[in-house]
Amino acid sequence: MSTYRCAAPCLFGLESLVAKELEQMGAQEVNAQNGRVLFSGDAKIVARANIRLRCAERVEIVVGQFRAVTFQQLIDASELIPWEQYLREDDAFPVAGWSRDSKLFSVPDCQAIIKKAAVNRMAKHYGIARLPETGPKVQIRFSILKDEVTVLLDTSGVGLHKRGYRENSTEAPIKETLAAGMAMLARLYDDSVVYDPFCGSGTLLIESAMLARNIAPGIRRAFSAERWGFLPREIWTQERMAAISEIKKGLPFRCVGSDVDPKAVELTLQNAKKAGVADCFTVTQADAKDFCIPTPRGVVLTNPPYGERLLDQAEAKQLTQLMGKVFVKDYGKRYLIISPDEEFETLFGRKADKRRKLYNGMIPCQLYLYYQ
Ligand SMILES: C[S@@+](CC[C@H](N)C(=O)[O-])C[C@H]1O[C@@H](n2cnc3c(N)ncnc32)[C@H](O)[C@@H]1O
């Protein structure tokens, strides 16, 4: 089986978690960079990464890497990529990308050049003047950073955050990949009880339950590369079956959600059901001011309103003060709260035991970790 150099782009702050996930699944030459993790592996690893990665946005295969400062250099190097090894005669292959801090800064021009190079080489190889592009889509992506061009094939298609359980959500849902990262940082056990008193559409609790039960996030969704010609079809079924066989059953793990909005309660239960984890959920309508952990041990994992899309800034700050009171310091109780508010610790009333910089979409945040 051929070996591919791959890239897994991710939200800033999650790179080390993605690298760890890739190492655990057997990827080679794992190298975490800013906003992405590079790795190598065979076709099985490509399928495995798509099915199992919790914190990455997509999985891409690197097909070209070179330096270019003129359009001619971009044309020449793009024509050297063996496109016919990846694309069939009728495959559709749109091109999209970005450029930063580079001489070649016009993205539409670079896009057109890479497309033309692929078309020229393919037309020559297949001996036809016009490629129909009526077949499966092979999305070509490129990045140009400081004049270094990387050309990639997007094997995922729809972003990996789309697990299939959250067609509906409340107003300000956290991205599934970030929620999974927070759950990984919470160091959950088989018998943990996880609480979210601002559960919204339930993402943090659902990702926690999937992590605890070892349910791979991509088991039930499709990926673009399943329809490609150069990757063996059977690997997808094999990798899905292997992931399904590793699901842990009968754990005492529990999720307890609450939200002041009754629609959120309903949505969390619906989404948990779709994700196949509702049997460990208890969700109620409640104001966070009445929150308490009734058991000796428990982990709070939460994403309270920021005062951007929901509530205003003053109300959001009052909620942080309230959290400082109800999230009592007690042996066996841990709290992980994500917030963009730089005054968070002052308002909360305690300095966090640990902080970690994370991005909620484009919003720079900190994850505040309180261990007791
Ligand atoms: C940022 S959203 C949480 C989104 C959630 N993590 C998700 O993925 O859907 C904040 C949630 O806090 C809820 N909320 C606001 N004030 C509250 C309060 N005083 N008590 C409990 N819930 C509250 C809102 O209804 C909203 O669902």
The ligand as a Tripos MOL2 file, in Angstrom:
@<TRIPOS>MOLECULE
LIG
   27    29     1     0     0
SMALL
NO_CHARGES

@<TRIPOS>ATOM
      1 C1        -23.0300   29.7030   24.6520 C.3       1 LIG1
      2 S1        -24.5080   28.8400   24.8930 S.3       1 LIG1
      3 C2        -23.9650   27.1910   25.1980 C.3       1 LIG1
      4 C3        -23.8310   26.4650   23.9200 C.3       1 LIG1
      5 C4        -23.5470   24.9960   24.0950 C.3       1 LIG1
      6 N1        -22.2040   24.7390   24.5760 N.3       1 LIG1
      7 C5        -23.7800   24.2890   22.7550 C.2       1 LIG1
      8 O1        -22.8510   23.7220   22.2080 O.co2     1 LIG1
      9 O2        -24.8820   24.3880   22.2020 O.co2     1 LIG1
     10 C6        -24.9970   29.3600   26.4780 C.3       1 LIG1
     11 C7        -26.2790   28.7460   27.0070 C.3       1 LIG1
     12 O3        -26.4950   29.2860   28.3210 O.3       1 LIG1
     13 C8        -27.8890   29.3770   28.5400 C.3       1 LIG1
     14 N2        -28.1010   30.3170   29.6690 N.ar      1 LIG1
     15 C9        -28.0140   31.6690   29.6810 C.ar      1 LIG1
     16 N3        -28.2360   32.1460   30.9270 N.ar      1 LIG1
     17 C10       -28.4120   31.0620   31.7190 C.ar      1 LIG1
     18 C11       -28.6490   30.9110   33.1100 C.ar      1 LIG1
     19 N4        -28.7590   31.9370   33.9210 N.pl3     1 LIG1
     20 N5        -28.7780   29.6560   33.5960 N.ar      1 LIG1
     21 C12       -28.6930   28.5650   32.7740 C.ar      1 LIG1
     22 N6        -28.5060   28.6740   31.4600 N.ar      1 LIG1
     23 C13       -28.3450   29.8990   30.9290 C.ar      1 LIG1
     24 C14       -28.4620   29.8250   27.2040 C.3       1 LIG1
     25 O4        -29.8300   29.4420   27.1150 O.3       1 LIG1
     26 C15       -27.5510   29.0680   26.2060 C.3       1 LIG1
     27 O5        -28.1490   27.8560   25.8130 O.3       1 LIG1
@<TRIPOS>BOND
     1     1     2 1
     2     2     3 1
     3     2    10 1
     4     3     4 1
     5     4     5 1
     6     5     6 1
     7     5     7 1
     8     7     8 2
     9     7     9 1
    10    10    11 1
    11    11    12 1
    12    11    26 1
    13    12    13 1
    14    13    14 1
    15    13    24 1
    16    14    15 ar
    17    14    23 ar
    18    15    16 ar
    19    16    17 ar
    20    17    18 ar
    21    17    23 ar
    22    18    19 1
    23    18    20 ar
    24    20    21 ar
    25    21    22 ar
    26    22    23 ar
    27    24    25 1
    28    24    26 1
    29    26    27 1
@<TRIPOS>SUBSTRUCTURE
     1 LIG1         1 GROUP 0 **** ****
